[in-house]
Amino acid sequence: MKKIEQISDREFIFGAMLVISNKMDTLLERTLSKYNVTSKQWFLLLVIFNLFEKSPTIKEVAKEMGSSHQNIKQVALKLEKKGMLEFEKDKKDMRATRLILTEKSYEFWKLIENDGKKFMNDFYNSIEKDKLKEARGFILKLMLNLNEMEEKVDI
């Protein structure tokens, strides 16, 4: 019996998720390098584009991405330099800064559409819809557990 087969399901899944995360990041970096965008920059744009009806604050994006305000601001500043994002003080709360997608960021999504579809198709190759639905439920539960753990740490 191989050593990996002796690992409990919980330990295997935990380690595998870390490996998957690292490999996804590496492959995304390679795919995105020709567009001069990092995986973190791409993910920030993706979150804003897909999760918000109006321009979100840095704090709102940080919460959705599971990151700190400072990290999101640093990534956003790099996107601002590339002309893909603008910063704007919130009109109701001058302490808050909103992140606004620019026309260049919308052009970026059109530009990478084919590479994005290919990446997703390759990533989910041979995985049936019912398995994806099961995985979604499993991952949502893990995310809820992480949120609960985070709240306990913040107390």
C-alpha positions as CSV (number, residue, x, y, z in Angstrom):
1,M,0.0,0.0,0.0
2,K,1.3,3.4,-0.9
3,K,1.8,5.9,1.9
4,I,-0.7,8.4,0.5
5,E,-3.4,5.7,0.7
6,Q,-2.9,5.5,4.5
7,I,-3.7,9.2,4.9
8,S,-7.2,9.9,6.3
9,D,-9.8,11.5,3.9
10,R,-9.7,14.7,6.0
11,E,-6.0,15.0,5.8
12,F,-5.9,14.1,2.1
13,I,-8.5,16.6,1.2
14,F,-6.8,19.4,3.2
15,G,-3.5,18.8,1.6
16,A,-4.9,18.3,-1.9
17,M,-6.8,21.6,-1.6
18,L,-3.5,23.4,-0.9
19,V,-1.8,21.6,-3.8
20,I,-4.7,22.5,-6.1
21,S,-4.6,26.1,-5.0
22,N,-0.8,26.3,-5.7
23,K,-1.1,24.6,-9.1
24,M,-4.1,26.7,-10.1
25,D,-2.2,29.9,-9.2
26,T,0.9,28.8,-11.2
27,L,-1.2,27.9,-14.3
28,L,-3.2,31.1,-14.1
29,E,0.0,33.1,-13.8
30,R,1.3,31.5,-17.0
31,T,-2.0,32.0,-18.8
32,L,-2.3,35.6,-17.7
33,S,1.3,36.6,-18.2
34,K,0.8,37.5,-21.9
35,Y,-1.8,40.1,-20.7
36,N,0.5,41.6,-18.1
37,V,-1.9,40.7,-15.3
38,T,-1.2,38.6,-12.2
39,S,-3.6,36.0,-10.9
40,K,-4.3,38.2,-7.8
41,Q,-5.1,41.2,-10.1
42,W,-7.3,39.0,-12.3
43,F,-9.2,37.6,-9.2
44,L,-9.8,41.1,-7.9
45,L,-11.3,42.2,-11.2
46,L,-13.3,39.0,-11.4
47,V,-14.8,39.5,-7.9
48,I,-15.8,43.1,-8.7
49,F,-17.1,42.2,-12.1
50,N,-19.2,39.2,-10.9
51,L,-20.2,39.9,-7.3
52,F,-21.2,43.6,-7.1
53,E,-24.0,45.5,-8.7
54,K,-22.3,48.9,-8.0
55,S,-18.7,49.8,-7.4
56,P,-17.7,48.2,-4.1
57,T,-15.4,49.6,-1.4
58,I,-12.0,48.1,-0.7
59,K,-13.4,46.6,2.5
60,E,-16.3,44.9,0.7
61,V,-13.9,43.4,-1.9
62,A,-11.5,42.3,0.9
63,K,-14.3,40.5,2.7
64,E,-15.4,38.6,-0.5
65,M,-11.8,37.6,-1.3
66,G,-10.9,36.6,2.2
67,S,-8.1,39.0,2.3
68,S,-7.0,42.1,4.2
69,H,-7.8,45.7,3.3
70,Q,-4.1,46.4,2.8
71,N,-3.5,43.5,0.4
72,I,-6.5,44.5,-1.7
73,K,-5.4,48.1,-1.8
74,Q,-1.9,47.1,-3.0
75,V,-3.3,44.9,-5.8
76,A,-5.8,47.6,-6.7
77,L,-3.1,50.2,-6.9
78,K,-1.3,48.1,-9.5
79,L,-4.5,47.8,-11.5
80,E,-4.9,51.5,-11.3
81,K,-1.5,52.1,-12.8
82,K,-2.5,49.8,-15.6
83,G,-5.6,51.9,-16.2
84,M,-8.0,49.0,-15.3
85,L,-9.3,50.4,-12.0
86,E,-10.1,53.8,-10.5
87,F,-10.3,54.8,-6.9
88,E,-13.1,57.1,-5.7
89,K,-14.0,58.3,-2.3
90,D,-17.5,57.2,-1.2
91,K,-19.9,60.2,-1.3
92,K,-21.7,59.1,1.9
93,D,-18.6,58.0,3.8
94,M,-15.4,59.8,2.9
95,R,-13.4,57.2,4.9
96,A,-14.4,54.5,2.4
97,T,-12.8,54.1,-1.1
98,R,-14.7,52.6,-3.9
99,L,-13.1,50.6,-6.7
100,I,-14.4,51.4,-10.2
101,L,-13.9,49.2,-13.2
102,T,-12.7,51.2,-16.2
103,E,-13.4,50.6,-19.9
104,K,-9.9,49.1,-20.2
105,S,-10.9,46.4,-17.6
106,Y,-14.0,45.5,-19.7
107,E,-11.8,45.3,-22.8
108,F,-9.5,43.0,-20.8
109,W,-12.4,40.5,-20.2
110,K,-13.2,40.5,-23.9
111,L,-9.5,39.9,-24.7
112,I,-9.1,36.9,-22.4
113,E,-12.5,35.3,-23.0
114,N,-11.1,32.4,-25.1
115,D,-8.2,31.7,-22.8
116,G,-10.6,31.8,-19.9
117,K,-13.0,29.3,-21.5
118,K,-10.2,27.0,-22.4
119,F,-8.7,27.1,-18.9
120,M,-12.1,26.3,-17.3
121,N,-12.8,23.5,-19.8
122,D,-9.4,22.0,-19.2
123,F,-9.8,22.3,-15.4
124,Y,-13.2,20.7,-15.3
125,N,-12.4,18.1,-18.0
126,S,-14.3,14.8,-17.5
127,I,-16.2,16.0,-14.4
128,E,-19.9,15.5,-14.7
129,K,-22.5,18.2,-13.7
130,D,-23.8,16.1,-10.7
131,K,-20.2,15.9,-9.3
132,L,-19.8,19.7,-9.7
133,K,-23.0,20.2,-7.8
134,E,-21.8,17.9,-5.0
135,A,-18.5,19.7,-4.9
136,R,-20.2,23.1,-4.7
137,G,-22.1,22.0,-1.6
138,F,-19.0,20.6,0.0
139,I,-16.9,23.7,-0.7
140,L,-19.7,26.0,0.5
141,K,-19.7,24.1,3.8
142,L,-16.0,24.5,4.1
143,M,-16.3,28.2,3.4
144,L,-18.9,28.5,6.1
145,N,-16.6,26.6,8.5
146,L,-13.8,29.0,7.7
147,N,-16.0,32.0,8.3
148,E,-17.0,30.6,11.7
149,M,-13.3,29.9,12.6
150,E,-12.5,33.5,11.5
151,E,-15.2,34.9,13.8
152,K,-13.8,33.0,16.8
153,V,-10.3,34.3,16.2
154,D,-11.6,37.9,15.9
155,I,-13.2,37.8,19.3
